Amino acid sequence: MKTPVLTSARVLRVCLLLAGVLFLLSFVSLAVGAASIPVVDVGAALWSGVTGATDSVAADYRTIVLDVRLPRLLMAMIVGAALGVAGAGYQALLRNPLADPYVLGVSSGAALGALLSLLVSARLAPLAAFAGAVLTIAAVYFLGQRRSEIAPYTLLLAGIIMASFLSGLIVFLLYWLSGRDLRGFIFWLMGDLSNPPALGYLFWLGVGVLAAIAVVYMLAGDLNLLLSGEPEAESLGVNVERTKLLVYLAASFATGLAVSVSGAIGYVGLLVPHLVRLLFGGDYRLLVPATALGGAVVLVTADMMARTIVAPSELPVGAVMALVGAPVFIYLLRSRLAARTAAAEGAGK
């Protein structure tokens, strides 16, 4: 099937479609949980939050929606968008469809920073996690250079080695944690959205993620050319090294911000770009905004499942993503292999 020509109208239609799905899921997410809330009361609670009126909704509903579920919903959107776009960026940078936001050791660096902060003060965990992610990004970049150029395979190898080294340090330091801190850290390490930061912090987190997404989007045309090979891209006027550096920094920055508040949530950055390519094509001018919205949709859905499957208890959202994401990704992989085999057999006849 021939891929439709990409136009601004098509990009807008796809983004509006995904935004509509996200809007509907958001209302459902605010309504379900250990305490179910009618959708009408969810709308009334949101309206009271905007206007300040408190007579149109019960006080307990207002508290649950505005103080508990809304920050968590916003956090899921921001983290999902960050991981989705970071995954798409890394897959172009490394020219590897199996690359994801954690392949270069960013999550291990963030986890080490969070763990060290627990030995001092748990309040510093988000900032320490982000600092650990930034230091890991810098270390992998310098280790992955080859003659002042970013070599995808060298960068990938440096990231794998750094992740292994940091994981060893984490295992060693776990010995010094108390039982309560140890349980909380393990839960965070599996991916956790149950403790969202304050709305002011979430605002600046969203601004940082949007800035990173904007950088990747501005390079969308260059990424399309880069996928055809570096010599071909250079011949068409692309500054290859500048593009690779900016994509690496933007994708790593978005990943670091996400991991600093949510821990390591797998499969979002791996699965969402594949789904978007399958549904809408691989043009990065569409892929970047679509993966941002698609990542938010996927993570909001996973968080809703994590809160409801074993309610009133809840599962780590990272565990839900692994349980659901792995079978879906295997199905997509098998489908793609079957399609390529059929195409090869058809060409041979």
Buried (B, 14 or more C-beta within 10 A) or exposed (E): EEEEEBEEEBBEEBBEBBBEBBEEBBBEBBBBBEEEBEEEBBBBBBEBBEEEEEEEBEEEBBEBBBEBBBBBBBBBBBBBBBBBBBBBBBBBBBBBEEBBBBBBBBBBBBBBBBBBBBEEEBEBBBEBBBBBBBBBBEBBBEBBBEEEEBBBEBBBBBBBBBBEBBBEBBEEBBEEBEEEBBEBBBBBBBBBBBBBBEEEBBEEBBEBBBEBBEBBBEBBBBBBBBBEEBEEBBEEEBEBEEBBBBBBBBBBBBBBBBBBBBBBBBBBBBBBBBBBBEEBBBBBBBBBBBBBBBBBBBBBBBBBBBBBEEEEEBBBBBBBBBBBBBEBBEEBEEEBEEEEEEEEEEEEE
